[in-house]
């Protein structure tokens, strides 16, 4: 997977004369957001996507029941895209992304002595297909789909009173889901020749 990304990145680095940069807000599945940075030339761009960092903490004590829960998740993608012009305002593009995400979850009910802890890491490879519309010289909007192949590996621990159960979870996913749909609003700067 690394070869598919590193060789095109090397070709991007060779052409620094017409370097452009784009920074934007990326929405994935319309419920997660992140920051996307692109650099390169008009035809080939390096893509760095910092997916949403989400976290949640809940400490509640209703009627002397004490429950604590927390979760955290984040992701980082690295790839490239090749653009082909349809007209002055519209381009289509394709490319590859190395996908990486991490998620951790913990629940603790003190009265029932129940505790659950888990973590999952998911690497993968996504094929990028998209359209880029230039609103003006600095602002553009793009919509894309990323069919992907992903492998998830994680561990979980369940504790009920004094009985502890540990599990290792693995999963292989491929195809397209609504979380593979992205919308990005970006600001462009740099050489526009």
C-alpha positions in Angstrom: 0.0 0.0 0.0 2.8 2.4 0.8 4.3 2.0 -2.7 1.0 3.2 -4.3 1.2 6.4 -2.2 5.0 7.1 -2.0 5.7 6.9 -5.8 3.1 9.6 -6.7 4.2 11.7 -3.8 7.7 11.7 -5.2 6.5 13.0 -8.5 4.6 15.8 -6.7 7.8 16.9 -5.0 9.6 17.1 -8.3 7.4 19.9 -9.7 7.7 22.8 -7.3 7.4 25.6 -9.9 3.6 25.9 -9.8 3.0 24.9 -6.2 -0.5 25.5 -4.9 -2.0 24.9 -1.4 -5.5 24.3 -0.3 -6.8 24.2 3.3 -10.4 23.3 4.0 -13.0 21.9 6.3 -13.9 18.3 5.5 -17.3 16.7 6.3 -17.5 12.9 6.3 -20.9 11.4 6.4 -22.2 14.8 7.4 -21.7 14.0 11.1 -17.9 14.0 11.3 -15.6 16.8 10.4 -11.9 17.5 10.1 -9.2 19.5 8.3 -7.9 18.7 4.9 -4.6 20.2 3.5 -3.5 19.7 -0.2 -0.4 20.8 -1.9 1.1 20.2 -5.4 0.3 21.5 -8.8 -2.9 21.8 -10.9 -2.8 18.2 -11.9 -1.4 16.2 -8.9 -1.8 17.0 -5.2 -0.7 15.5 -1.9 -3.6 15.1 0.5 -3.4 15.2 4.3 -6.7 14.7 6.1 -6.9 15.2 9.9 -10.2 13.5 10.6 -12.4 14.6 13.5 -11.1 14.2 16.9 -14.1 13.4 19.1 -14.3 12.8 22.8 -17.0 12.3 25.3 -17.0 12.1 29.1 -20.1 11.4 31.2 -20.1 11.3 35.0 -23.6 10.9 36.5 -24.9 10.0 40.0 -28.7 9.7 39.8 -30.3 8.1 42.9 -26.9 7.1 44.3 -26.0 5.2 41.1 -22.5 6.3 40.0 -21.7 5.8 36.3 -18.7 7.0 34.4 -18.2 6.7 30.6 -15.7 8.2 28.2 -14.7 7.8 24.6 -12.1 9.2 22.2 -11.6 8.8 18.5 -9.4 10.4 15.8 -8.0 9.6 12.4 -5.4 10.7 9.9 -5.3 10.0 6.1 -2.4 10.5 3.7 -2.7 10.2 -0.1 -2.7 11.9 -3.5 -5.1 12.9 -6.2 -4.8 13.5 -9.9 -7.1 16.2 -11.4 -8.5 16.3 -14.9 -10.3 19.5 -16.1 -13.9 19.2 -17.4 -14.2 23.0 -18.0 -12.9 26.2 -16.4 -14.9 25.7 -13.2 -15.2 21.9 -12.8 -12.5 19.2 -12.4 -12.9 15.5 -11.7 -10.2 13.7 -9.7 -9.1 10.3 -8.6 -6.4 9.0 -6.3 -5.5 6.9 -3.3 -5.6 7.5 0.5 -3.9 5.5 3.3 -6.6 5.5 6.0 -5.9 5.3 9.7 -8.2 5.7 12.7 -8.2 4.9 16.4 -11.2 4.6 18.8 -11.3 4.0 22.6 -14.3 3.5 24.8 -14.8 3.0 28.6 -17.9 2.5 30.8 -17.9 2.0 34.5 -21.0 1.4 36.7 -19.7 1.5 40.3 -22.9 0.1 42.0 -23.2 -3.0 39.8 -19.4 -3.4 39.6 -19.6 -3.6 35.8 -16.7 -2.2 33.7 -16.1 -2.2 30.0 -12.9 -1.0 28.2 -12.1 -1.3 24.5 -9.8 0.1 21.9 -9.7 -0.4 18.1 -7.2 0.7 15.4 -8.3 0.6 11.7 -5.8 0.9 8.9 -6.9 0.8 5.2 -6.6 1.8 1.6 -9.2 4.0 -0.1 -9.7 4.8 -3.8 -10.7 8.4 -4.1 -13.3 9.5 -6.8 -14.5 13.2 -6.8 -15.6 16.4 -8.4 -14.0 19.8 -7.6 -16.0 23.0 -8.3 -14.1 26.4 -8.3 -16.4 29.0 -6.9 -13.7 31.7 -7.5 -9.8 31.8 -7.6 -9.5 31.2 -3.9 -12.6 29.2 -2.8 -13.6 25.7 -4.1 -15.9 22.9 -3.0 -15.4 19.3 -3.6 -17.5 16.1 -3.2 -16.0 12.7 -3.2 -16.5 9.0 -2.6 -13.9 6.8 -1.1 -14.5 3.0 -1.6 -12.1 1.4 0.8 -10.6 -1.8 2.1 -10.0 -1.7 5.9 -8.8 -4.1 8.6 -9.8 -3.4 12.2 -7.9 -4.8 15.2 -8.9 -4.2 18.8 -9.1 -5.5 22.4 -11.9 -5.3 24.9 -12.2 -6.2 28.6 -15.5 -6.8 30.4 -15.5 -7.0 34.2 -18.6 -8.0 36.1 -18.1 -8.1 39.8 -14.8 -10.1 40.0 -15.1 -12.0 36.7 -13.0 -10.5 33.9 -13.3 -11.5 30.2 -10.9 -10.3 27.6 -11.5 -10.5 23.9 -9.5 -9.7 20.7 -11.6 -8.4 17.9 -10.7 -8.4 14.2 -12.7 -7.4 11.2 -12.1 -7.0 7.5 -14.3 -4.5 5.6 -14.4 -3.5 2.0 -16.8 -1.5 -0.2 -18.5 1.8 0.2 -20.5 3.2 3.1 -22.0 6.7 3.8 -18.9 7.4 5.9 -16.9 7.2 2.7 -18.7 10.3 1.3 -16.9 13.6 1.8 -17.7 17.2 1.2 -14.8 19.8 1.5 -15.0 23.6 1.4 -11.4 24.8 0.8 -9.4 28.0 0.5 -6.6 28.0 -2.1 -3.4 30.0 -1.9 0.0 30.0 -3.6 0.9 30.2 -7.3 -2.2 29.8 -9.5 -0.4 29.7 -12.9 
